[in-house]
Amino acid sequence: MQKKISNLPFKGTAEQEQQLKAIIDASKHDKSLLMSVMQQAQDVYGYLPIEVQTMIAEGMDIPLEKVYGVSTFYAQFSLSPKGEYNISVCLGTACYVKGSGDIFNKFSELLGIGADECTPDGKFSLTACRCIGACGLAPVLTVNDEVYGRLTVDDVEDILKKYS
């Protein structure tokens, strides 16, 4: 599954940039620390937009293509910001056969965003995951750390209202 690049403009702060520069400066002597720098950068920004990847590439004297390749290869890295409320719908086999695909599509329709996107106000993001280990509650989704199980499409609006 190809990662989606953010549909929102980059909104980094001067403080975040200073933090990133300090992280890069502490590691630029050793190119093998690229993943560590990227993990720390994601901790600072919440995701790795191309602007941050460019700062890492330039600061560590590594081709941008390599930084981008690492960010798209490893599942731990996100190219899109997460909303205040990240909705993650399980599309693993047990959940999918019980209707999680329809639940995902209903969230997408109501929020006006697709997979790995964030609403323009930054309130909600929508992701699909493969399994969260709660197959007995299928279909399952999480909103941040809160788990919802045994869902139907009819539950989607009530879940969104709880966070609106």
C-alpha positions as CSV (number, residue, x, y, z in Angstrom):
1,M,0.0,0.0,0.0
2,Q,1.5,3.3,-1.1
3,K,1.7,6.0,1.5
4,K,-0.2,9.2,0.9
5,I,1.5,12.6,1.0
6,S,-0.3,15.2,3.1
7,N,-3.1,17.2,1.5
8,L,-2.5,20.0,4.1
9,P,0.1,22.8,3.9
10,F,3.2,22.4,6.2
11,K,2.9,24.4,9.4
12,G,6.2,23.9,11.2
13,T,7.2,26.4,13.9
14,A,10.6,28.0,14.5
15,E,10.9,26.1,17.7
16,Q,10.3,22.8,15.9
17,E,13.0,23.7,13.4
18,Q,15.5,24.5,16.1
19,Q,14.7,21.1,17.8
20,L,15.3,19.4,14.4
21,K,18.5,21.2,13.8
22,A,19.8,20.2,17.2
23,I,18.9,16.5,16.5
24,I,20.6,16.6,13.1
25,D,23.7,18.4,14.5
26,A,24.1,15.7,17.1
27,S,24.0,12.9,14.5
28,K,25.3,14.3,11.2
29,H,28.7,12.8,11.7
30,D,27.2,9.3,11.3
31,K,25.0,8.6,8.4
32,S,23.9,5.3,9.9
33,L,21.9,7.3,12.4
34,L,19.5,8.4,9.7
35,M,16.5,6.3,11.0
36,S,17.1,7.6,14.5
37,V,17.1,11.2,13.2
38,M,13.9,10.5,11.3
39,Q,12.2,8.9,14.3
40,Q,13.1,11.9,16.5
41,A,12.0,14.3,13.7
42,Q,8.6,12.5,13.6
43,D,8.4,12.9,17.4
44,V,8.9,16.7,16.9
45,Y,6.5,17.2,14.0
46,G,4.1,14.3,14.4
47,Y,4.9,13.2,10.8
48,L,7.6,13.6,8.1
49,P,6.5,16.1,5.5
50,I,8.8,16.7,2.5
51,E,10.0,19.9,4.1
52,V,11.3,18.0,7.1
53,Q,12.8,15.2,5.0
54,T,14.6,17.9,3.0
55,M,16.1,19.5,6.2
56,I,17.3,16.0,7.3
57,A,18.8,15.3,3.9
58,E,20.6,18.6,3.7
59,G,21.7,18.5,7.3
60,M,23.1,15.0,7.2
61,D,24.4,15.3,3.6
62,I,22.3,12.4,2.4
63,P,20.4,12.4,-0.9
64,L,16.7,13.4,-0.4
65,E,15.8,10.3,-2.4
66,K,17.3,8.1,0.3
67,V,15.5,9.9,3.1
68,Y,12.2,9.6,1.1
69,G,12.8,6.0,0.4
70,V,13.3,5.2,4.1
71,S,10.2,7.2,5.0
72,T,8.0,5.4,2.5
73,F,9.5,1.9,3.2
74,Y,9.0,1.7,6.9
75,A,5.4,1.6,8.3
76,Q,6.5,3.6,11.4
77,F,6.9,6.7,9.4
78,S,3.9,8.9,8.3
79,L,3.9,11.4,5.5
80,S,0.6,12.9,6.7
81,P,-0.2,14.7,9.9
82,K,-2.5,13.0,12.4
83,G,-5.6,14.8,13.5
84,E,-6.4,15.6,17.1
85,Y,-8.5,12.4,16.8
86,N,-6.9,9.7,14.7
87,I,-9.5,7.1,13.7
88,S,-7.9,3.8,12.7
89,V,-10.3,1.2,11.3
90,C,-9.2,-2.4,11.3
91,L,-9.4,-3.9,7.8
92,G,-7.9,-7.3,8.9
93,T,-9.7,-10.4,7.8
94,A,-12.0,-10.9,10.8
95,C,-13.0,-7.2,10.8
96,Y,-13.3,-7.0,7.1
97,V,-15.7,-9.9,6.7
98,K,-17.9,-8.4,9.4
99,G,-18.2,-5.0,7.5
100,S,-15.2,-2.8,8.5
101,G,-14.7,-1.8,4.9
102,D,-18.2,-0.2,4.9
103,I,-17.5,1.4,8.2
104,F,-14.2,2.9,6.9
105,N,-16.1,4.2,3.8
106,K,-18.8,5.8,6.0
107,F,-16.1,7.7,8.0
108,S,-14.4,8.7,4.7
109,E,-17.7,10.0,3.3
110,L,-18.7,11.9,6.5
111,L,-15.3,13.4,7.1
112,G,-14.6,14.2,3.4
113,I,-11.1,12.5,3.5
114,G,-9.6,9.3,2.4
115,A,-7.0,6.9,3.9
116,D,-4.0,8.6,5.6
117,E,-5.6,12.1,5.3
118,C,-6.5,14.7,7.8
119,T,-9.4,17.1,7.8
120,P,-8.5,20.7,6.9
121,D,-9.2,21.8,10.5
122,G,-6.8,19.2,11.9
123,K,-9.5,17.6,14.0
124,F,-9.7,14.1,12.5
125,S,-7.4,11.8,10.5
126,L,-8.4,8.5,9.1
127,T,-6.2,5.4,8.7
128,A,-6.7,1.8,8.0
129,C,-4.8,-0.9,9.9
130,R,-4.4,-4.6,9.4
131,C,-5.1,-6.0,12.9
132,I,-5.2,-4.5,16.4
133,G,-5.6,-7.9,18.1
134,A,-9.2,-7.6,19.1
135,C,-10.7,-10.0,16.6
136,G,-13.3,-11.2,19.0
137,L,-14.8,-7.7,18.9
138,A,-14.8,-7.5,15.1
139,P,-15.3,-5.1,13.5
140,V,-13.0,-2.8,15.5
141,L,-11.7,0.7,15.3
142,T,-9.7,3.0,17.6
143,V,-10.0,6.7,18.1
144,N,-6.6,7.6,19.6
145,D,-6.3,5.0,22.4
146,E,-10.1,4.3,22.8
147,V,-11.3,1.0,21.3
148,Y,-14.7,0.5,19.7
149,G,-15.9,-3.0,18.9
150,R,-18.9,-4.9,17.4
151,L,-19.7,-2.0,15.2
152,T,-22.1,-1.3,12.4
153,V,-22.2,1.5,9.8
154,D,-25.0,3.0,12.0
155,D,-22.5,3.6,14.8
156,V,-20.2,5.9,12.8
157,E,-22.2,9.1,13.3
158,D,-22.5,8.6,17.0
159,I,-18.8,8.0,17.3
160,L,-18.0,11.2,15.4
161,K,-20.5,13.2,17.5
162,K,-18.6,12.1,20.7
163,Y,-15.5,14.0,19.4
164,S,-17.1,17.0,17.8
